[in-house]
Amino acid sequence: MMSHDPHSLAEDDILALEQLFITLADPTRIRMAELMAQEESAVGQLADALGESQPKISRHLAYLRNHGLVTSRRDGKNVFYRLCEPTNDIARKTMNSIIGTWFRDDRAYRPQHTEQPDLSPEHETPAHNEIEVFLL
């Protein structure tokens, strides 16, 4: 019988990782996540960018939203979707690591739609560098 390693993942971490991987285990959802990691998008924008039907994109957005990876905001008639971070710390770090590898250039993954700080060289601090690089 194996003893429990105190450095191994807790059961809730394992379940959160399983859910994250299952949720992202679809090529369309991966492509959508890549686009929404860059900027929030409406259903029509995602459908056009991916060459898919709006109903198909809507179904995938509902799936992502139901699994806590997408949030939305309404602006008049339009609904804009963006990625949001998983609530579980291990799943959040894993998602940030995965998505961070998609953007090894100067684009940054910003899962929450917030006022972004001025990161021009004259305002840059070491803390900003660490956030941008996604050090885990």
C-alpha positions as CSV (number, residue, x, y, z in Angstrom):
1,M,0.0,0.0,0.0
2,M,1.3,3.4,-1.0
3,S,1.6,6.1,1.7
4,H,0.3,9.6,1.0
5,D,3.0,11.9,-0.2
6,P,2.4,15.4,1.4
7,H,3.6,17.0,-1.8
8,S,1.1,15.1,-4.0
9,L,-2.0,16.8,-5.3
10,A,-5.1,16.9,-3.1
11,E,-8.2,15.2,-4.4
12,D,-9.9,18.6,-5.2
13,D,-6.9,19.6,-7.2
14,I,-7.0,16.4,-9.2
15,L,-10.7,16.9,-9.9
16,A,-10.2,20.5,-10.9
17,L,-7.4,19.5,-13.3
18,E,-9.5,16.8,-14.7
19,Q,-12.4,19.2,-15.4
20,L,-10.0,21.8,-16.9
21,F,-8.5,19.2,-19.3
22,I,-11.9,17.7,-20.2
23,T,-13.3,21.3,-20.9
24,L,-10.4,22.1,-23.2
25,A,-10.3,18.7,-24.9
26,D,-12.0,20.0,-28.0
27,P,-10.2,21.7,-31.0
28,T,-12.9,24.3,-31.3
29,R,-12.9,25.2,-27.6
30,I,-9.0,25.4,-27.7
31,R,-9.2,27.8,-30.7
32,M,-11.9,29.9,-29.0
33,A,-9.8,30.0,-25.8
34,E,-6.8,31.3,-27.8
35,L,-8.9,34.1,-29.3
36,M,-10.6,35.0,-26.0
37,A,-7.2,35.1,-24.3
38,Q,-6.2,37.9,-26.6
39,E,-9.4,39.9,-26.3
40,E,-13.1,39.6,-25.4
41,S,-15.2,38.6,-28.3
42,A,-18.8,38.3,-29.4
43,V,-20.3,35.1,-30.8
44,G,-20.3,36.5,-34.3
45,Q,-16.6,37.5,-34.1
46,L,-15.6,34.1,-32.9
47,A,-17.7,32.4,-35.6
48,D,-16.2,34.5,-38.3
49,A,-12.6,34.0,-37.0
50,L,-13.0,30.2,-36.8
51,G,-15.2,29.7,-39.8
52,E,-17.9,28.0,-37.7
53,S,-21.6,28.6,-37.3
54,Q,-22.9,30.9,-34.6
55,P,-25.0,28.1,-33.0
56,K,-22.0,25.9,-32.7
57,I,-19.9,28.7,-31.2
58,S,-22.8,29.5,-28.8
59,R,-22.9,25.8,-27.6
60,H,-19.2,25.8,-27.0
61,L,-19.4,29.1,-25.1
62,A,-22.2,27.7,-22.9
63,Y,-20.0,24.7,-22.2
64,L,-17.0,26.8,-21.3
65,R,-19.2,29.1,-19.2
66,N,-20.9,26.2,-17.3
67,H,-17.4,24.9,-16.5
68,G,-16.2,28.3,-15.2
69,L,-13.7,29.2,-17.9
70,V,-15.7,31.9,-19.6
71,T,-17.6,34.9,-18.4
72,S,-19.6,37.4,-20.3
73,R,-20.8,41.0,-20.2
74,R,-23.7,42.6,-22.1
75,D,-23.2,45.8,-24.1
76,G,-26.6,46.8,-25.6
77,K,-27.6,43.9,-27.9
78,N,-24.1,42.4,-27.9
79,V,-22.7,39.9,-25.4
80,F,-18.9,39.8,-25.1
81,Y,-17.1,36.7,-23.8
82,R,-13.7,36.4,-22.2
83,L,-11.7,33.8,-20.4
84,C,-11.7,33.8,-16.7
85,E,-9.4,31.9,-14.4
86,P,-10.4,28.7,-12.6
87,T,-11.1,29.1,-8.9
88,N,-8.8,26.2,-8.0
89,D,-5.2,27.4,-7.6
90,I,-3.6,24.4,-9.3
91,A,-6.0,24.6,-12.3
92,R,-5.5,28.4,-12.5
93,K,-1.7,27.9,-12.6
94,T,-2.0,25.1,-15.2
95,M,-4.3,27.2,-17.4
96,N,-2.1,30.3,-17.1
97,S,0.9,28.1,-18.0
98,I,-0.8,26.5,-21.0
99,I,-2.2,29.8,-22.4
100,G,1.1,31.6,-21.6
101,T,2.9,29.2,-24.0
102,W,0.7,30.4,-26.8
103,F,1.9,34.0,-26.4
104,R,5.7,33.8,-26.0
105,D,5.9,37.2,-27.8
106,D,4.9,40.5,-26.2
107,R,1.1,39.7,-26.1
108,A,0.0,39.0,-22.6
109,Y,-2.8,36.7,-21.5
110,R,-5.3,38.8,-19.4
111,P,-8.1,36.5,-18.1
112,Q,-10.1,39.3,-16.4
113,H,-11.3,42.4,-18.2
114,T,-9.8,45.1,-16.0
115,E,-8.2,48.5,-16.4
116,Q,-4.7,47.6,-17.6
117,P,-1.7,49.3,-16.0
118,D,0.6,51.5,-18.1
119,L,3.5,49.1,-18.9
120,S,5.5,51.5,-21.0
121,P,9.2,51.3,-20.2
122,E,9.1,54.5,-18.1
123,H,6.3,52.9,-15.9
124,E,7.6,49.3,-15.9
125,T,8.5,47.7,-12.6
126,P,9.9,44.3,-11.8
127,A,6.5,43.2,-10.5
128,H,5.0,44.0,-13.9
129,N,7.6,41.8,-15.6
130,E,6.8,38.9,-13.3
131,I,3.1,39.2,-14.1
132,E,3.6,39.4,-17.8
133,V,5.9,36.4,-17.9
134,F,3.6,34.2,-15.9
135,L,6.2,32.8,-13.6
136,L,4.8,29.8,-11.7
